[in-house]
Amino acid sequence: MTVELCLHQPFQPPGLSRKPDSRRSDKMCIFNGRDYVFCDDSWQFLTYFSLWYRYGFDPLRMQNRVTKVLDHFERIYEIQQKEEVAFEQVSDLLAAMNPLLLNLTKIQYAELLETEFGLSRRFVEELAQAVTLVNYGQTVAIPSFVGMVSFAGSGAELWSVAGGNKQLPIHLAQFANARLLLNSKVDAITYLGEHRFQVDYVRLDTESDELKDHSEEYDYVIVATPMTSGSHIRFGNFTRREDLLKGIFEHYSMHQTVATFVRGSPLPSYAGKAILSCDIDNKEGGSFFTSFSPLTPVNVSEQQQQAGQATKDNNNNNNNDDPPAASGNATGVFKLFSNNQLKTHDLYSFFDVIEEVREVIWHAYPEYGPNTVKQPFPPFKIRSGIYYLNAIEWAASAIEMSLIGGKNVALLVCHELKLCNSKRAIVDEVSSGKRKLSEDDFPPKNKRWKEQQEL
């Protein structure tokens, strides 16, 4: 799930275009912590033969399942754009696409693939898990809907935006003529009564370089950041809802991902390869990384070149644990994903020469632990006038999902202002009686779905 579906819709922010297809000759390999269990080939026929030889027809069967899920998923665009339907709950949004998508959030991915789909354990623990690790840094113990989104995002037909996917929110903000308060941190949201909210925040003053307190009042507030047990935003004067919100958000946490960018020359055994780890839990020997790949192309500004030279000079003048600068010309820039920060000896297990290292640590997506299938989703609507866009991330995290969550929240506000044309402000197919979920809607644990229930 990338920006592909959204950018094929009638509305597209001006100035956005597809990133040119930079096909590389890199060999994609799956590493189990000890050996390469699979590598593709420049000859597509040999790649298909290798897949069949190791996994049989499981990749094809899996792709057929994913295609059916995407067919159901695309229903959301008709719901949102033509029907202008909005949902207060994530579960209702998924059920409106198709109840089977909601069912996928209630069963672990590994159980679905092995027990319900009948795929081999080798396929699940190698290929399927390599995909979940590179996309989410997590194993196949995640919920099935997250896993299916992950597998859909591994397709070769997906693409990105020229200049980086960050161009999407930048252009959307410009298109909307939004007033941006950058370098600010929201501390509290307080209900003042009569549909008014006070937002308290601190903002960096560019002249004094000091943080200053600010407060502003709004009619509607949309929270567009993950709310977890460690969230710093406080809700005030929400009466009993404050305890309810705290009880919901304290069950969620974000997963740490570390992206390490290295300019240098890889060892011969890694040259020309893009490597996906399938063993992060030490079943075969364990990997300290989730993926390793070359970055092509790399655009470096003049300021970045100067910063890189400063980093290089600094590495020459210190004796800490940072990788020392190496002589010779770098052959490329490479990216490693991992769940923890990499040490110097970790990097030198990949590289013969290291000229520059940069590290980015961020909480990129939710922690989809084994118990996630038992947790309720946080709501889109916290109360009248205040909404939570990121609620959808706990169904699955992707750019496409965030865009859908944003559209849903915008429709909720639109209906509350009575500006939308839908006959109903909120359509809940389940609670309205149009559809009743029963035990038959959920996949039984120890038998296959019936033909009409297959994804």
C-alpha positions as CSV (number, residue, x, y, z in Angstrom):
1,M,0.0,0.0,0.0
2,T,1.7,3.2,-1.1
3,V,0.5,6.4,-2.6
4,E,-0.4,4.6,-5.8
5,L,-4.1,4.2,-5.4
6,C,-4.6,7.7,-4.0
7,L,-2.7,9.4,-6.8
8,H,-4.7,7.6,-9.4
9,Q,-7.9,9.2,-8.1
10,P,-9.4,12.3,-9.9
11,F,-7.7,14.7,-7.4
12,Q,-4.0,15.0,-7.4
13,P,-2.1,17.9,-5.7
14,P,-0.3,20.0,-8.3
15,G,3.4,19.5,-8.7
16,L,3.4,15.8,-7.7
17,S,4.8,13.2,-10.2
18,R,6.0,9.7,-10.1
19,K,9.6,9.0,-9.3
20,P,11.4,7.7,-12.4
21,D,11.8,4.0,-12.4
22,S,15.4,3.3,-11.6
23,R,15.8,-0.4,-12.3
24,R,18.9,-1.9,-10.7
25,S,20.7,-5.1,-11.3
26,D,20.9,-5.8,-7.6
27,K,20.1,-9.4,-6.6
28,M,17.4,-9.7,-4.0
29,C,18.3,-12.3,-1.4
30,I,16.6,-13.6,1.8
31,F,19.0,-14.3,4.7
32,N,18.1,-16.5,7.7
33,G,21.0,-15.4,9.9
34,R,23.3,-18.1,8.6
35,D,22.6,-18.7,4.9
36,Y,20.9,-17.2,1.9
37,V,17.8,-19.3,1.5
38,F,16.7,-17.6,-1.7
39,C,18.1,-15.2,-4.3
40,D,16.4,-14.0,-7.4
41,D,18.0,-13.9,-10.8
42,S,18.4,-11.4,-13.6
43,W,16.5,-13.9,-15.8
44,Q,12.9,-13.7,-14.6
45,F,12.3,-17.4,-15.7
46,L,15.0,-18.5,-13.3
47,T,13.6,-16.5,-10.5
48,Y,10.2,-18.1,-10.9
49,F,11.8,-21.5,-11.1
50,S,13.7,-20.9,-7.9
51,L,10.6,-19.7,-6.1
52,W,8.7,-22.8,-7.3
53,Y,11.6,-25.1,-6.4
54,R,11.7,-23.8,-2.8
55,Y,8.2,-22.7,-2.0
56,G,6.1,-24.6,-4.6
57,F,2.9,-22.7,-5.6
58,D,2.7,-20.9,-2.3
59,P,3.8,-17.5,-3.7
60,L,1.2,-17.6,-6.4
61,R,-1.5,-18.7,-4.0
62,M,-0.6,-15.9,-1.6
63,Q,-0.6,-13.3,-4.3
64,N,-4.1,-14.4,-5.4
65,R,-5.3,-13.9,-1.8
66,V,-3.7,-10.5,-1.6
67,T,-5.3,-9.5,-4.9
68,K,-8.8,-10.4,-3.5
69,V,-8.1,-8.3,-0.3
70,L,-7.1,-5.4,-2.5
71,D,-10.3,-5.8,-4.5
72,H,-12.3,-5.4,-1.3
73,F,-10.0,-2.6,-0.1
74,E,-10.7,-0.4,-3.1
75,R,-14.3,-0.2,-2.1
76,I,-13.2,2.5,0.3
77,Y,-12.7,5.0,-2.5
78,E,-16.3,4.7,-3.7
79,I,-17.5,5.0,0.0
80,Q,-15.5,8.1,0.6
81,Q,-15.5,10.0,-2.7
82,K,-18.9,9.2,-4.2
83,E,-21.0,8.4,-1.1
84,E,-19.2,10.7,1.3
85,V,-19.7,8.2,4.1
86,A,-17.8,8.7,7.4
87,F,-17.2,6.4,10.3
88,E,-16.6,7.0,14.0
89,Q,-14.9,3.6,14.6
90,V,-12.1,1.9,12.7
91,S,-13.9,-1.4,12.8
92,D,-16.9,0.0,11.1
93,L,-14.8,1.5,8.3
94,L,-13.2,-1.9,7.7
95,A,-16.5,-3.7,7.8
96,A,-17.9,-1.3,5.2
97,M,-15.2,-2.3,2.7
98,N,-16.0,-6.0,3.5
99,P,-16.5,-7.7,6.8
100,L,-13.7,-10.2,5.9
101,L,-11.2,-7.3,6.3
102,L,-12.3,-6.7,9.8
103,N,-12.0,-10.5,10.5
104,L,-8.3,-10.3,9.4
105,T,-7.6,-8.0,12.3
106,K,-8.7,-10.7,14.7
107,I,-6.3,-13.5,13.8
108,Q,-2.5,-13.7,13.8
109,Y,-0.8,-13.6,10.4
110,A,1.1,-16.9,10.9
111,E,-2.0,-18.7,11.9
112,L,-3.9,-17.4,8.9
113,L,-1.2,-18.4,6.4
114,E,-0.6,-21.9,7.8
115,T,-4.0,-23.0,9.2
116,E,-6.5,-21.1,7.0
117,F,-4.6,-20.7,3.7
118,G,-2.6,-24.0,4.0
119,L,0.7,-22.4,3.1
120,S,4.0,-24.2,4.1
121,R,5.9,-23.2,7.2
122,R,9.0,-22.6,5.1
123,F,7.1,-20.0,3.0
124,V,5.7,-18.4,6.2
125,E,9.0,-18.2,8.1
126,E,11.1,-17.2,5.2
127,L,9.4,-15.2,2.5
128,A,6.4,-13.9,4.4
129,Q,8.4,-13.0,7.5
130,A,11.1,-11.3,5.4
131,V,8.4,-9.0,4.0
132,T,6.9,-8.2,7.5
133,L,10.4,-7.5,8.9
134,V,11.4,-5.1,6.1
135,N,8.1,-3.3,6.3
136,Y,7.4,-3.3,10.0
137,G,10.5,-4.7,11.7
138,Q,8.2,-7.4,13.2
139,T,7.6,-11.1,12.8
140,V,4.5,-13.0,11.4
141,A,3.0,-12.8,14.9
142,I,1.3,-9.5,13.8
143,P,-2.4,-9.3,13.0
144,S,-3.3,-10.8,9.6
145,F,-4.6,-7.5,8.1
146,V,-1.2,-5.9,8.8
147,G,0.5,-8.8,7.2
148,M,-1.6,-8.6,4.1
149,V,-1.0,-4.9,3.8
150,S,2.7,-5.6,4.2
151,F,2.7,-8.3,1.4
152,A,0.7,-6.0,-0.9
153,G,3.4,-3.3,-0.3
154,S,6.1,-5.7,-1.6
155,G,4.8,-5.7,-5.2
156,A,7.0,-4.4,-8.0
157,E,4.2,-2.3,-9.5
158,L,4.3,0.1,-6.5
159,W,6.0,3.4,-6.9
160,S,7.0,6.6,-5.0
161,V,6.8,10.3,-5.5
162,A,9.6,12.2,-7.2
163,G,11.6,14.1,-4.5
164,G,10.4,11.7,-1.8
165,N,7.0,10.8,-0.4
166,K,7.4,13.7,2.0
167,Q,6.3,15.9,-1.0
168,L,2.8,14.6,-0.5
169,P,2.0,16.4,2.8
170,I,4.0,19.4,1.8
171,H,2.0,19.9,-1.4
172,L,-1.3,19.1,0.3
173,A,-0.6,21.8,3.0
174,Q,0.2,24.3,0.2
175,F,-2.9,23.3,-1.8
176,A,-5.1,23.8,1.3
177,N,-3.4,27.1,2.1
178,A,-2.9,25.8,5.6
179,R,-1.4,27.9,8.4
180,L,1.5,25.9,9.7
181,L,3.0,26.3,13.2
182,L,6.2,24.5,12.8
183,N,8.7,23.8,15.6
184,S,5.8,23.5,18.0
185,K,4.7,20.9,20.6
186,V,1.2,20.5,21.8
187,D,0.9,19.9,25.6
188,A,-2.8,20.0,26.2
189,I,-6.3,20.1,24.6
190,T,-9.0,21.4,26.9
191,Y,-12.8,21.5,26.3
192,L,-14.1,24.9,27.0
193,G,-17.8,24.2,26.4
194,E,-20.1,25.3,23.6
195,H,-18.0,23.4,21.0
196,R,-14.8,25.3,21.8
197,F,-11.4,23.8,22.5
198,Q,-8.2,25.4,23.8
199,V,-4.9,24.1,22.5
200,D,-1.8,24.8,24.7
201,Y,1.5,24.4,23.0
202,V,5.1,25.5,23.2
203,R,6.9,27.0,20.2
204,L,10.5,27.7,19.5
205,D,11.0,31.5,19.0
206,T,13.4,31.9,16.1
207,E,14.7,35.3,17.3
208,S,15.4,34.4,20.9
209,D,15.9,30.6,20.3
210,E,13.8,30.0,23.4
211,L,10.6,27.9,23.9
212,K,7.5,30.1,24.6
213,D,4.0,29.1,25.8
214,H,1.1,29.7,23.5
215,S,-2.7,29.0,23.6
216,E,-5.3,29.2,20.9
217,E,-9.0,28.4,20.6
218,Y,-10.6,26.2,17.9
219,D,-14.0,24.9,17.0
220,Y,-12.6,21.6,15.8
221,V,-9.4,19.8,16.7
222,I,-7.9,16.8,14.7
223,V,-5.1,14.9,16.5
224,A,-2.7,13.6,13.8
225,T,0.0,12.0,15.9
226,P,0.1,8.5,17.5
227,M,-1.5,8.5,21.0
228,T,0.2,5.8,23.1
229,S,1.1,5.1,26.7
230,G,4.0,7.6,26.4
231,S,2.1,10.4,24.7
232,H,2.6,13.9,26.1
233,I,-0.7,15.4,25.0
234,R,-3.2,15.9,28.0
235,F,-6.9,16.1,27.6
236,G,-8.7,18.4,30.0
237,N,-12.3,18.9,31.0
238,F,-13.5,15.9,29.1
239,T,-15.2,14.5,32.2
240,R,-15.4,10.7,32.1
241,R,-13.9,10.6,28.7
242,E,-10.5,11.5,30.1
243,D,-10.3,8.2,32.0
244,L,-11.7,6.3,29.0
245,L,-9.1,7.8,26.7
246,K,-6.3,7.0,29.1
247,G,-7.5,3.5,29.4
248,I,-7.5,3.1,25.6
249,F,-4.2,4.7,24.7
250,E,-2.2,3.1,27.5
251,H,-2.5,-0.3,25.7
252,Y,-0.6,1.0,22.6
253,S,3.0,1.6,21.9
254,M,5.1,2.4,18.8
255,H,7.8,0.2,17.3
256,Q,11.4,1.6,17.2
257,T,13.1,1.5,13.8
258,V,16.7,2.5,13.2
259,A,17.7,3.5,9.6
260,T,21.5,3.6,9.2
261,F,22.9,5.2,6.0
262,V,26.4,4.3,5.0
263,R,28.6,5.7,2.3
264,G,31.2,3.2,1.5
265,S,32.3,0.0,-0.2
266,P,30.5,-3.2,0.8
267,L,32.4,-6.5,1.2
268,P,32.4,-8.7,-1.9
269,S,29.8,-11.1,-0.4
270,Y,27.3,-8.2,-0.1
271,A,28.1,-6.2,-3.3
272,G,25.3,-6.1,-5.8
273,K,22.7,-7.5,-3.3
274,A,19.6,-6.2,-1.6
275,I,19.2,-8.5,1.5
276,L,16.1,-9.1,3.5
277,S,16.4,-10.9,6.9
278,C,13.9,-13.5,7.7
279,D,15.3,-14.4,11.2
280,I,15.2,-11.7,13.8
281,D,14.4,-14.1,16.6
282,N,17.5,-16.3,16.5
283,K,15.8,-19.5,15.1
284,E,18.7,-20.1,12.7
285,G,21.4,-17.9,14.1
286,G,19.8,-14.5,14.2
287,S,20.3,-11.2,12.3
288,F,21.0,-7.8,13.8
289,F,19.4,-6.1,10.8
290,T,16.1,-6.4,9.0
291,S,17.2,-5.3,5.5
292,F,20.3,-4.1,3.6
293,S,20.0,-2.3,0.3
294,P,21.8,0.2,-2.0
295,L,20.2,3.6,-2.4
296,T,19.8,4.7,-6.0
297,P,19.7,7.5,-7.0
298,V,21.1,9.7,-4.2
299,N,20.6,13.5,-4.4
300,V,23.1,15.4,-2.3
301,S,22.8,19.2,-1.9
302,E,25.7,21.5,-1.4
303,Q,24.9,21.9,2.3
304,Q,24.7,18.2,2.7
305,Q,28.1,17.8,1.0
306,Q,29.6,20.3,3.4
307,A,28.0,18.6,6.4
308,G,29.3,15.3,5.1
309,Q,32.8,16.7,4.9
310,A,32.5,18.0,8.4
311,T,31.4,14.6,9.6
312,K,34.3,13.0,7.9
313,D,36.8,15.4,9.4
314,N,35.2,14.9,12.8
315,N,35.6,11.1,12.5
316,N,39.3,11.7,11.8
317,N,39.7,13.7,15.0
318,N,38.0,11.5,17.6
319,N,38.6,8.2,19.2
320,N,35.0,7.2,20.1
321,D,33.1,4.2,18.8
322,D,32.1,5.9,15.6
323,P,33.5,4.3,12.4
324,P,36.8,5.9,11.3
325,A,37.0,7.6,8.0
326,A,38.5,5.4,5.3
327,S,40.6,6.3,2.4
328,G,39.6,5.7,-1.2
329,N,36.4,6.6,-3.1
330,A,33.1,5.3,-1.9
331,T,31.3,3.0,-4.3
332,G,27.8,4.0,-3.2
333,V,25.3,4.8,-0.4
334,F,23.5,1.9,1.4
335,K,20.7,1.7,3.9
336,L,20.3,-0.8,6.8
337,F,17.1,-1.2,8.8
338,S,17.3,-2.6,12.3
339,N,15.4,-2.6,15.5
340,N,18.4,-1.4,17.5
341,Q,21.3,1.0,16.9
342,L,24.2,-0.7,15.1
343,K,27.7,-0.7,16.5
344,T,30.9,-0.2,14.5
345,H,31.6,-3.9,14.3
346,D,28.1,-4.5,13.0
347,L,28.8,-2.1,10.1
348,Y,32.1,-3.6,9.3
349,S,30.6,-7.0,9.0
350,F,29.0,-5.5,5.8
351,F,31.6,-3.0,4.6
352,D,35.2,-3.0,3.6
353,V,35.4,0.8,3.5
354,I,33.2,3.3,5.4
355,E,33.4,7.0,4.6
356,E,30.3,8.4,6.3
357,V,27.5,7.1,8.5
358,R,24.2,8.7,9.4
359,E,21.5,7.3,11.6
360,V,17.8,8.1,12.0
361,I,15.9,6.6,14.9
362,W,12.1,7.0,14.8
363,H,8.9,5.3,15.9
364,A,7.6,4.6,12.5
365,Y,4.6,2.3,13.1
366,P,2.7,0.7,16.0
367,E,4.0,-2.3,17.9
368,Y,1.9,-5.1,16.6
369,G,2.4,-7.7,19.4
370,P,0.6,-11.1,19.6
371,N,-2.0,-9.5,21.9
372,T,-2.9,-6.8,19.4
373,V,-5.6,-9.1,17.9
374,K,-7.4,-8.9,21.2
375,Q,-7.3,-5.1,21.6
376,P,-10.1,-2.8,20.5
377,F,-9.2,-0.1,18.0
378,P,-9.0,3.5,19.3
379,P,-11.9,5.7,17.9
380,F,-11.8,8.2,15.1
381,K,-14.2,10.4,17.1
382,I,-13.0,11.2,20.6
383,R,-16.0,13.5,21.2
384,S,-18.0,16.0,19.1
385,G,-15.4,18.4,17.7
386,I,-12.3,16.4,18.4
387,Y,-11.0,13.6,16.2
388,Y,-8.1,11.2,16.1
389,L,-6.7,10.5,12.6
390,N,-4.1,8.0,13.6
391,A,-6.6,5.5,14.9
392,I,-6.4,3.8,11.6
393,E,-2.7,2.9,12.1
394,W,-3.7,0.2,14.6
395,A,-5.5,-1.6,11.8
396,A,-2.4,-1.2,9.5
397,S,0.2,1.4,9.0
398,A,0.9,2.8,5.5
399,I,0.8,6.0,3.6
400,E,-2.4,4.8,2.0
401,M,-4.0,4.0,5.3
402,S,-3.1,7.5,6.7
403,L,-4.7,9.1,3.6
404,I,-7.9,7.1,4.2
405,G,-7.9,8.0,7.9
406,G,-7.4,11.7,7.0
407,K,-10.3,11.6,4.5
408,N,-12.5,9.9,7.0
409,V,-11.9,12.5,9.7
410,A,-12.4,15.3,7.2
411,L,-15.8,13.8,6.3
412,L,-16.7,13.5,10.0
413,V,-16.1,17.3,10.3
414,C,-17.9,17.9,7.0
415,H,-21.0,16.0,8.3
416,E,-20.9,17.8,11.6
417,L,-20.9,21.1,9.8
418,K,-23.7,19.8,7.5
419,L,-21.7,20.5,4.4
420,C,-21.6,17.0,2.9
421,N,-24.3,15.5,0.7
422,S,-24.6,12.1,2.2
423,K,-28.1,11.1,3.5
424,R,-26.5,10.0,6.8
425,A,-23.9,11.8,8.7
426,I,-22.5,8.5,10.0
427,V,-23.3,5.2,8.3
428,D,-22.7,2.2,10.5
429,E,-23.7,-1.0,8.6
430,V,-23.4,-3.1,11.7
431,S,-25.3,-1.2,14.3
432,S,-27.9,0.0,11.9
433,G,-29.0,-3.5,11.3
434,K,-28.0,-3.7,7.6
435,R,-25.5,-6.4,8.5
436,K,-25.1,-8.5,11.7
437,L,-21.7,-10.0,12.4
438,S,-22.0,-13.5,13.7
439,E,-19.6,-16.3,14.5
440,D,-19.8,-17.4,10.9
441,D,-18.2,-14.2,9.7
442,F,-15.0,-15.0,11.6
443,P,-12.5,-17.7,10.3
444,P,-12.7,-20.8,12.4
445,K,-9.4,-21.7,14.0
446,N,-9.1,-25.2,12.8
447,K,-10.8,-25.4,9.5
448,R,-10.8,-23.7,6.2
449,W,-13.1,-20.9,5.2
450,K,-16.0,-22.0,3.0
451,E,-15.7,-21.1,-0.6
452,Q,-18.0,-18.1,-0.4
453,Q,-15.9,-16.7,2.6
454,E,-12.6,-17.0,0.9
455,L,-10.6,-13.8,0.5
